[in-house]
């Protein structure tokens, strides 16, 4: 299946075209403020590089979060609009799972994606690779970094990736010492979103635009202010 994948969950925005587990094109850009302009151009460029038209696509995948609330809304709105207009199936993918996929070649069994959630927190999870794939050993959520690190298995190396891992590298090193390994791979994840999304669609787990929901793990600042005002 030809699939278009979109990620706008962090400042590292990207769009990719995937077919049968292969990356045909990937366009990456850094967005210090909003993705609203760059992501549309990236979609056009990814299709151009792949030599395709939108009508050639069989499905769509989007990183549904966690990450920037504004970025998530932009990505989901675009993916939903494209799916609604074209009737293509849609897959929502966790940005943490997509990040973890980048760690598979590291050879380290414990994979730890961490995204800066601001306010002294991270969006994070941990996956343990085994002979049958991987399984989640620390549930995805919003954590104080020191609390999250205390939940990791106490033995073996752990491979870290993400904006949260970069921000709290010293804390991680102090807590895990030489057990901590930091990935040098880029933080652009549209290709991985597409690879995960392709499997979801192949397994009949596609969603309609109405069914696709964001992955936040905590209330946005606007929601927190609204809740506080109602109390």
C-alpha positions as CSV (number, residue, x, y, z in Angstrom):
1,X,0.0,0.0,0.0
2,X,1.2,3.5,-0.8
3,X,0.8,5.6,2.3
4,X,1.4,9.2,3.3
5,X,2.6,9.8,6.8
6,X,2.6,13.1,8.7
7,X,4.3,14.1,12.0
8,X,3.9,17.5,13.6
9,X,4.1,16.6,17.3
10,X,7.4,18.4,18.0
11,X,9.4,21.1,16.3
12,X,10.9,18.3,14.1
13,X,8.2,18.1,11.5
14,X,8.2,15.6,8.7
15,X,6.2,13.9,5.9
16,X,7.0,10.6,4.3
17,X,5.7,8.3,1.6
18,X,5.8,4.5,2.4
19,X,5.1,1.4,0.3
20,X,5.4,-2.2,1.6
21,X,7.8,-1.3,4.4
22,X,10.0,0.9,2.3
23,X,10.5,4.6,2.5
24,X,10.0,6.2,-1.0
25,X,10.4,9.8,0.1
26,X,10.8,11.8,3.3
27,X,10.8,15.6,3.8
28,X,12.0,17.0,7.1
29,X,11.9,20.6,8.4
30,X,12.5,22.4,11.7
31,X,9.5,24.5,12.9
32,X,10.3,26.8,15.8
33,X,6.8,28.1,15.9
34,X,3.9,26.6,13.9
35,X,3.7,23.8,11.4
36,X,0.7,25.3,9.5
37,X,2.8,26.5,6.5
38,X,5.6,24.0,6.4
39,X,3.6,20.8,6.6
40,X,1.5,21.6,3.5
41,X,4.6,22.3,1.5
42,X,6.2,19.1,2.9
43,X,3.3,17.0,1.7
44,X,3.6,18.4,-1.8
45,X,7.3,17.9,-1.9
46,X,7.2,14.3,-0.6
47,X,4.7,13.3,-3.3
48,X,6.8,15.1,-5.9
49,X,10.0,13.3,-4.8
50,X,8.2,10.0,-4.9
51,X,6.8,10.7,-8.3
52,X,3.2,10.3,-7.2
53,X,-0.1,12.1,-7.1
54,X,-2.4,12.1,-4.0
55,X,-4.8,9.9,-5.9
56,X,-2.1,7.2,-6.0
57,X,-2.2,6.8,-2.3
58,X,-4.0,4.0,-0.5
59,X,-4.0,5.3,3.0
60,X,-2.8,7.9,5.5
61,X,-1.0,7.8,8.9
62,X,-0.5,10.6,11.4
63,X,1.4,10.9,14.7
64,X,-1.5,11.5,17.1
65,X,0.7,12.6,20.0
66,X,1.9,13.1,22.5
67,X,3.8,16.3,22.0
68,X,3.0,19.9,21.3
69,X,-0.8,20.5,21.7
70,X,-0.8,22.9,18.8
71,X,1.3,20.7,16.6
72,X,-0.9,17.7,17.3
73,X,-4.0,19.6,16.3
74,X,-2.4,20.8,13.1
75,X,-1.3,17.3,12.0
76,X,-4.6,15.7,12.9
77,X,-6.7,18.4,11.2
78,X,-4.7,17.9,8.0
79,X,-4.8,14.1,8.1
80,X,-8.5,14.1,8.9
81,X,-9.3,16.6,6.1
82,X,-7.3,14.5,3.5
83,X,-9.0,11.3,4.6
84,X,-12.4,12.9,4.6
85,X,-12.0,14.3,1.1
86,X,-10.5,11.2,-0.4
87,X,-12.1,8.4,1.5
88,X,-8.7,6.9,2.3
89,X,-8.3,4.9,5.5
90,X,-6.4,6.6,8.4
91,X,-4.1,5.3,11.1
92,X,-3.3,7.1,14.3
93,X,0.2,6.4,15.6
94,X,1.9,7.1,19.0
95,X,4.9,9.4,18.5
96,X,6.5,7.5,21.4
97,X,6.2,4.2,19.5
98,X,7.5,5.8,16.3
99,X,10.5,7.1,18.2
100,X,11.1,3.7,19.8
101,X,11.2,2.2,16.4
102,X,14.3,4.2,15.6
103,X,16.1,2.4,18.5
104,X,15.6,-1.1,17.2
105,X,19.0,-1.2,15.2
106,X,20.8,-0.2,18.4
107,X,20.9,-3.7,19.7
108,X,19.8,-2.5,23.2
109,X,16.8,-4.4,24.5
110,X,15.3,-1.6,26.6
111,X,14.1,1.3,24.3
112,X,13.1,4.6,26.0
113,X,11.6,7.4,24.0
114,X,11.1,10.7,25.9
115,X,9.5,13.9,24.6
116,X,9.9,17.2,26.4
117,X,6.4,18.0,27.8
118,X,7.5,21.3,29.5
119,X,6.5,22.2,33.0
120,X,9.3,19.9,34.3
121,X,7.7,16.8,32.7
122,X,8.3,14.4,29.9
123,X,6.0,12.2,27.8
124,X,7.7,8.9,27.9
125,X,7.3,5.1,27.8
126,X,9.7,2.1,27.7
127,X,9.6,-1.0,25.5
128,X,11.5,-4.2,26.0
129,X,12.5,-6.0,22.8
130,X,12.3,-9.8,22.7
131,X,12.3,-12.5,20.1
132,X,8.7,-11.7,19.1
133,X,8.9,-8.0,18.8
134,X,8.6,-5.6,21.7
135,X,6.3,-5.0,24.7
136,X,5.6,-1.9,26.8
137,X,7.1,-2.2,30.2
138,X,6.5,1.3,31.4
139,X,3.1,2.7,30.3
140,X,3.1,5.8,28.1
141,X,2.2,8.9,29.9
142,X,3.3,12.3,31.3
143,X,5.9,12.0,34.1
144,X,8.3,13.9,36.2
145,X,11.5,12.7,34.7
146,X,13.0,11.4,38.0
147,X,9.8,9.4,38.7
148,X,9.8,7.9,35.2
149,X,13.4,6.9,35.5
150,X,12.7,5.1,38.8
151,X,10.2,2.9,37.0
152,X,12.6,1.6,34.5
153,X,14.0,-2.0,34.9
154,X,17.0,-1.9,37.2
155,X,19.3,-4.1,35.0
156,X,20.8,-3.9,31.5
157,X,21.4,-1.1,29.2
158,X,18.7,1.4,28.2
159,X,18.7,3.3,24.9
160,X,17.2,6.8,25.0
161,X,15.9,9.0,22.3
162,X,13.8,12.2,22.0
163,X,13.8,15.8,23.0
164,X,13.1,14.8,26.6
165,X,16.2,12.6,26.6
166,X,18.3,15.5,25.3
167,X,16.9,17.9,27.9
168,X,17.4,15.6,30.9
169,X,20.5,13.8,29.7
170,X,22.5,14.8,32.9
171,X,19.7,13.4,35.1
172,X,19.6,10.2,33.1
173,X,23.4,9.8,33.3
174,X,23.4,10.4,37.0
175,X,20.7,7.9,37.6
176,X,21.7,5.1,35.2
177,X,25.4,5.7,34.7
178,X,27.0,3.6,32.0
179,X,23.7,1.7,31.5
180,X,22.3,4.7,29.6
181,X,22.9,4.8,25.8
182,X,21.9,7.9,23.8
183,X,20.8,7.5,20.2
184,X,22.4,9.8,17.6
185,X,19.6,9.2,15.1
186,X,17.5,12.2,14.0
187,X,14.2,13.0,15.7
188,X,12.2,13.2,12.5
189,X,9.7,10.3,12.7
190,X,7.3,10.5,9.7
191,X,8.9,7.4,8.2
192,X,8.5,5.4,11.4
193,X,4.9,6.7,11.7
194,X,4.3,5.4,8.2
195,X,5.8,2.0,8.9
196,X,3.7,1.6,12.1
197,X,0.6,3.0,10.3
198,X,1.0,0.6,7.4
199,X,0.9,-2.4,9.7
200,X,-2.2,-1.0,11.5
201,X,-4.0,-0.5,8.2
202,X,-3.0,-4.0,6.9
203,X,-4.4,-5.4,10.2
204,X,-7.8,-3.8,9.6
205,X,-7.2,-1.1,12.3
206,X,-7.8,1.9,10.1
207,X,-10.0,4.7,11.5
208,X,-12.4,7.2,10.1
209,X,-11.7,10.9,10.6
210,X,-14.3,11.0,13.4
211,X,-12.7,8.0,15.2
212,X,-9.2,9.4,15.2
213,X,-8.4,11.0,18.6
214,X,-5.3,12.9,19.8
215,X,-3.0,11.4,22.4
216,X,-2.4,14.1,25.0
217,X,-1.8,12.4,28.4
218,X,-2.6,15.6,30.2
219,X,-4.8,18.7,29.8
220,X,-3.5,21.6,27.7
221,X,-2.7,25.0,29.4
222,X,-6.0,26.4,28.0
223,X,-8.0,23.5,29.5
224,X,-6.2,23.9,32.8
225,X,-7.1,27.6,32.9
226,X,-10.7,26.9,32.0
227,X,-11.0,24.2,34.7
228,X,-9.4,26.5,37.3
229,X,-11.9,29.3,36.4
230,X,-14.8,26.9,36.9
231,X,-13.7,26.0,40.4
